[in-house]
Amino acid sequence: MARLSAPRPITATALNLDLIQQPVAVDLKAVDRLIEARLQSQVALVNQVAQHIIYSGGKRLRPLVVLLSARAFGYTGTRHIELAAIVEFIHTATLLHDDVVDASMLRRGQETANAVFGNEASVLVGDFLYSRSFQMMVDIASMRIMEIMADTTNVIAEGEVLQLLNCRDPDTSEARYLKVIRSKTAKLFEAAAQVGAVLSGAAIRHEHAVAAFGLHLGTAYQLVDDVLDYRGASETIGKNVGDDLAEGKPTLPLIQAMRIGTAEEKSIIRQAIENGGRDAIDRVVDAVESTGAIAYTARAAAAEADQALEALSEIPPSEYREALESLAEFCISRTY
């Protein structure tokens, strides 16, 4: 199995996501239909806000992981469709809450729900999506799946609080930052992979292997987001370049640049993190580029993808495992 950790730029060589989705294309259409059906509420505003964020161009990666994981272990039923929708609802709820906390105005190339409908509506509809996801879990009637998803939502919430504590703190360490992204982002990827295996009745060693794949995949995904925050184009990545810096978030490129940069570069970055905003964005970008912090972060992402691939080596070969392997490559070569 090819390893991915050789240094290389994150460019437009990203694999075609449509090809990765092909083995479960019919399942994905069923997920979309179920999402539309279960979004319905007697409260019109709930429908409007939920549809705004659900249909705003997301890649559906987490539902894709659920479907591929279940199929990789021979699942032939339909409950994986419900699980994929549940995972997407939980992800969407976190986005609604995140955008309020971060005061974000742009996501996936369009105005955020809070920018259109207000903070109050976004928070409450996020709560609606969380509760709807747990209603759907009750229908699946698996205490093991309920346990995994309940633990996952709790860890995500803890990750959000940890990120809040790191905000405006230029002394945040790499270890502290990695703990945040593994809780806030990677945990849901891990759960998506794991519940697919549980639903399929996979052996416990296979369940643990695919869960490890999801955790490393999600970590790699977030580290690439860190890179794109300084190298991506706004029209491509769907948000404003430098958003993390504007919110005072010390992501890995900044942490690494602070670690090895000159006294002047460290001072520029420290002030930028403490003050937030984009006033110093050009000087910060120069600092993360000149210190090699972008390349360092890209290598860290590739190393996580390598670990994801290694975990998959425990799983029997199939077109679904191949798709999961391609997803690891996509996550570190994507430009959006």
Buried (B, 14 or more C-beta within 10 A) or exposed (E): EEEBBEEBEBEEEBBEBEEBBEBBEEBBEBBBEBBEEBBEBEEEBBBBBBBBBBEBEBBBBBBBBBBBBBBBBEBEEEBBBBBBBBBBBBBBBBBBBBBBBBEBBBBBBBBBBBBBBBBEBBBBBBEBBBEBBBEBBEEBEBEEBBEBBEEBBEBBBBBBEBBEEBBBBBEBEBEBBBBBBBBBBBBBBBBBBBBBBBBBEBEEEBBBBBBBBBBBBBBBBBBBBBBBBBBBEEEBBBBBBBBBBBBBBBBBBBBBBBEEBEEEBBBBBBBBBEEBEBEBBEBBBBBBBEBBBBBBBBBBBBBBBBBBBBBBEBBEEBEBBBBBBBBBBBBBBBBB
